[in-house]
């Protein structure tokens, strides 16, 4: 996602009077502005993705903590955090999975000349770099493991 897209989504949420989504988008925008001010540079799509992933991680951690503490006492906050997690998930680029993931893994295995399980780390590292870590890691590890067995 680009910053312009984020600003357009903020405008759309304002027009739709979607206060929950607007609040979340503003949190993302604030984090992006903080990067711009602190580092004195324009943000990239990778920065935007990192910001959303960080907010998502914090949200999930708080949600897990509240669920462990007792759902009855925190039902409203849990519902709010679940909504926030869904909105943040929607802001992330689609993960590479299934046939597309297998094709990319095959391409990298051939490119790196990987032949044994010892090369699995190289393949997974190259896959992470090629997709910016935006893939189903468990499925990729299983597939690459089978291919290099």
PyMOL commands that set and color helices and strands:
alter all, ss='L'
color gray80, all
select helices_A, chain A and resi 3-15+19-39+45-69+75-91+98-112+117-131+137-147
alter helices_A, ss='H'
color red, helices_A
deselect
rebuild
show_as cartoon
